[in-house]
Amino acid sequence: SKRNYMINYDIAHHPAIEEITDILCNKTQNQDKSFYRVEVAYFLSKIAACMRATIITKDRGEVPINAYALALATSGYGKGHSVAIIENELLNNFKENFVKNTLPIKAKDNINVLAADLSVRNKSIGEDAAYKAYIDEYNSLGAYPFTFDSGTGPAVKQLRQKLLMANSGAINLQIDEIGSNLINNTEVLNLFLELYDQGLIKQKLVKNTADNKRGEELDGKTPTNMLLFGTPVKLLDGGITEDAFYSFLSTGYARRMLFALGNPTKGVSNAGLTPAQVYQSLTNPQNNTLIQKWNSTFADLADVALCDFQITVEDDVAIDLISYKMLCESKADKLSDSHDIQKAELNHRYFKALKLAGAFAFIEQNPLLTSDHLSQAIKLVEESG
């Protein structure tokens, strides 16, 4: 039967999005929910990506979950404060469990597999010797940075090699004051263009020498997440930074990113409130209740048993996604060719929605991507767009 997907704007945002957004609004005294929803969506995707959750589709194969987001707002809007709340009060136990327990266990298991495979392929190398060689290489690649704020192309590829050996974890870049740091991170941002869709990247051929031996190339995917935030005036400066930014959008970031732009009319305002009312909002017991709830939920997700969690898209949901894709393409076709960035963003909203819907399913530990997950993701992606 013919299905025409209509965006269900009446559906509520996913509970994780809405409840955590409420926490941020209360604690930052900023009621711009649409801004914080994008931040929260990024962090939910980051959790799913670290655990290597994947969406299983009949038409696209396996799709890794990850997110790229840009959040711009004036100084004092609560960007840094809100990120600190999420990282230090909501994700801290997930991070600790993942880095100290899950990642090392997964790395040991996968290196055992790699060593057994190498010893079979090369009879002159025993399994114990192969295991020691892989462990030495894994340790030589340094500690796993759960999040980093700048880097180089070779460093990202080195981190990717470590994660391929572990068969776990994600590459997570978060740049503050992006207007001041965009140009200096051009190399990494170009690399992340390639990594978004499937977490794949082509190797650079380097000369093999006695001091710089070219290592074995491992097959695999490494999901990649990116959050850029800062002030609009620094990024859109009418000069070289703005030109570079629009070049990145044209090259492919428009279709890859979720966007949040702080709205001054919805932003920080205590007009009409007494100091006592402001204090009551900041110390509302509901804040702590929700923080404890989601901190515990996220901590439980850093369980080895949930690694490589697969989320299936059944036919009716897949058809709805295609209907949404066609709806966006129809809108894009009505734009002139000069609106190439807007057309690219519209044409690929469905893919951002699919990845985000997968993150919602993983947070619930639901092996099925439901129509509600898709509708909730589409609602957020539409607001972002």
N, C-alpha and C positions, 0 to 999 in steps of 0.2 A: 504494500500500500504506500501511497505517497505521503511523506511526512514533511511538513514545513515547520521548521523550528522557530518558535517565537520566544524572545528573551523574556524570562519570567522575572521581571523587576520586583515582584511582590515577595519573592522568596527571601528569607532572612539570610544574612551572611553566615558563613560557617561559624559554629559556636567558638572555636578557637580564635578565629579572626575577631569576632565581636567582643568576646569577654576580655581578651588581652588588650584590644584597642581601648576598652573602657578603663582598664587599669592605667594605660598610658595617658589617657585624657585626664583622669583624676590626679595622677601624680605629677604631671607637667602643667596642669591648669590650662590645658589647650584642648578645645572641643572640636578640632578639625579631624574628624574620624577618617575621612577619605585619605588623608595623608598617612596616618598611622597604619591603616589597613594594609597598605603596600609594604611597609616595613615588616609587619607581622607575617605577611605572605612570604616574603623573602626568607625569614628565619624558619618558618615551617618547612619550606622547601630545602633549606640547608640541613635540617635534621634528617629528612628523608634521603637526601643525597649522601650524607655521611654513612648511612646504613645501607646504601646501594639499593634502595627500593626502585623497582622498575615497573612500567606499565606494559602489559602484554596486549598487543592489538593484532588483529588479523590482517590489516591493511598496511601497517607501518612496522610490524615486528616489535622488538623491544624498544621502549622509549625510556631513557633514564630521567629521573626527576631532578630538576635543578631550576634556579631562577636568577635572572639578572634584574636589578632594580636601580632606578635613579630617583633620589628624593631631594628636592630643592626647596629651601625656605629661608627666610631672612634670619639674620643672627638673633638668637634668643628665642627661637620658635620651639625649641625642645628636641631638635634632631639628635644631638649627642646624648642628651639626658635620656631620651626614650630608648636609644640603642643600649645605653649602659644598664637601664632597668631590665631589658630583655636578656642581655648577656650575663649580668651579675645576679639577678634574682629569679630568672625563669629557666635559663639554659645552663646555669653553672653546674648542676649535678649531672645533666646529660653529658656535658663536655668532659667532666671528670671521669664518669663511667666509661665513656667511649675511648678517651685517650689512654687511660690507665689499664682498662680491662679488655674491652672489645677489640680494639685495634691490635694489641699484641697477640691475643689469642688467634685472630684471623690471620695475622702475618705468619705465625708459627705453623699453622695448619697449611697455608698456601705454599710456604717455602718447603715444607715436606713434600708436597705434590710436585713442585718444580724440581727438587732434588731427585726424586724417584724418576721423573721423566728424563732428566739429563743423564742419569746413570744407565737408563735403557738405551738412549740414543748414542751414548759414548761409553762403551764397555770398559775403557781404561780408567774411568772415574767411578769410584765406589759411591754408594748412596750417602755414607757418612761424610766423605770428603766434599761431595757436592753440596750437602746441607750446610757444612761449615763455610764453604765459599759463598753461598747465597746469604747466610746470616751475616758474614763479615761485610758483604756488599750492602746489605740492608742497613746495618748499623753505621756504615761509613757515609750514608746519605743524610745523616743528621736526624735530630728529633723532628717529629711531625708538628708543623705549625697549624693549629686548628684554624686560625685566622691570621692573615698578614695584610699589611696596608700598602706595600709597594714591593717591587722585585724586578728581576730581569728575565728574559726569555729562557736562557740556560738554567736559571734557578728553578723556574716553574717546571721545566722538563725534568730536572733532577728530582723534584718533589713528586712529579707524576710517576717516575720510575719507582720510587719508594712505594707509592700507593698501588702500582701494578703488582709489585712483589707481595704486598699485603693483601691484595684483592679486596680492599676495603678503604673507606674514607673518601673525602671529597677535597677539591682545591677551592679554598674560600678566600676571596679578595674583598676587602672593605676599605675604601679610600674616603677619608674625610677631606673636607675643603677641596673638592674635586676641581674647582675652578683654578686653584693654585697648583694643583698636582697633575692635571691632565697631560700636559706636554711631557713631563718627566716620565710618565708611565705609558708612553705611546707604544713601546715594544711589547709590553705585557698586554695592553688592550688589544693590539692586533692579534696576539696569540689567542686571547679569549674569544675572539670572533669565531675562530675555527673549532674551539672546544665546546661551544654551547649545545649544539644539536644532539650529539651522541657521545661527547667526551673523548673524541678521537683527534689525533693530530699526527702529522707527518714528521718523521725524524729528519734532523739536519745531518748531512754527511760531514763528519770531521775526520781529519787525518789521524790514522792510528800510529802511535809511537810507543816507545818503551815507557815513557813517562805518562802518556795519556792514552791508555788502551780503550778502544771502543767496546762498550759493553754489549751484552746480548740484548736484542730488541724483544721486548715482551709484548704479546698481543693483549688487548683489553681496553676497557673504557674507564675513564676517570671523570665522574660528574663534576661540574665546575659551577660555582656560585659567585656572584659579584654584587656588591652594594656600593653605589657611589652616592655620596651626599655632600651638600654644601649650600652656598648662597647663590641665588640666580645671578646677581650682579657680577660676581667673579667669573662665572662660567660664560654668561652671555655679555661679554665685555665689549662687543663691537669690534674686536681685534683678532689677533692670532688664535687665542684660546677658543673663541666662538666659532671661528672658521674650522678649527680642528674638530670641535665638537660636532658640528653639522656634517663634516666629512665622515666621522665615525657613524653618525646616524644613517647617512646615505649608504655607507659600505655594508651595513648590516645590523647595527645596534637598534635601529628603530623597530625592527621586527622581533628583536630578542628581549627587549626591556619592558618592565613594568614601570610606569611613571607616576610620581607623586609631586605635586607642586603646592606648597603651602598657600592657603587662601587667607589673606590678612583679615577678611571680614569674619572668618570662622575661627581665627587663631586665639592667642592668649588674650583673655579679657575677663576681668573680675568686676566689670561695671555692674553696679546694683547690688553687689554682694558685700556683706559685712566681713571684717577680719575673722570673726568667729565662724561664718559660713565657709570661708576659704579654708580655714584650718580643719573644719569638719570634713570637707571633701578630701583633703590631703591625708587625713588619718582615718578615713572610713574603714571599719573592720572588713568590709566586703573586699577591699583591695587585697588584704593579706590572705583572705580565704581563697580568692581566685589565684593569687600568686602561688600559694601552697598546692592548690589543685593542679595547676598546669606544670609547676616544677616537678611534681611527683609523676605526672603523666609523661613528661619528656624524659625524665630520668629512667623510667621503665622501658622506654623505647630503645635505650642503648643496651639492648640485650642481644647477645650473640645469636640467640634463636631467631631474632627478627632480621638478621643480616640477609641481604639478597631477597627481601620480601617482594613477592610478585602480586601485582594487582591486575586483574583481568577486566577488559572492556568487552561487554557483551554486545550483541548485534544492535539492539534497539538504541543503546547509548552511543555506539559508533555512528549510527545513522543520524542521530541528533547532532553529533559533532560535525558531520559532513554538511548537514543542513545549515548549521551556524557558519561554517566556512563559506558556503555558497552565498549566504546572506551578506557576510562581510565583503566578499568579492564583488557582489552586486553594488554595494555602497562605494567600493573603491573605484569601480568602473565609471562612476558618475563624476569622479574628480578629474581635473585636467592633468595632462602629463607633467606639468610643472610642479604638481604636488606629489613628487615621487616618494618623499619620506612618509607622508601621510598614507599614501597608497600601500607602501610596503608594510607599515604598521597594521593597517586594516586587514590586509591579505593574510597576515600571520597571527592574528589574535587567537584563532582556534588552537594553535600549537601551544601558545602560552597558557591558554585555558586548560588544555589537556594535561600539561605538566603540573599545574596548580591543583587540578582536581585529583591527580594522583597523590599529591602531598596531603590533601584532606583525607583521602582513604587511608594512607599510611598512619597518620596521626590517630585514626580510629582503629588501626590494625584490622582494617576491612579488606579482604582479598578481592572484593568486587568494587569497581568504580561505578557508582550509581548515577542515576539521572540527577539526583539532588547535588551530588558532588560537582557534576558538570555545570549545573545551573548556578551554583554558588561561585564557582570559579569564573564563569562567564560574566556574572554580575560584577565581580571585582575587576576583571580585565576590561570590561566596558567602561567602568568608572576611571580606570587608569588611562585608557585610550582617549 
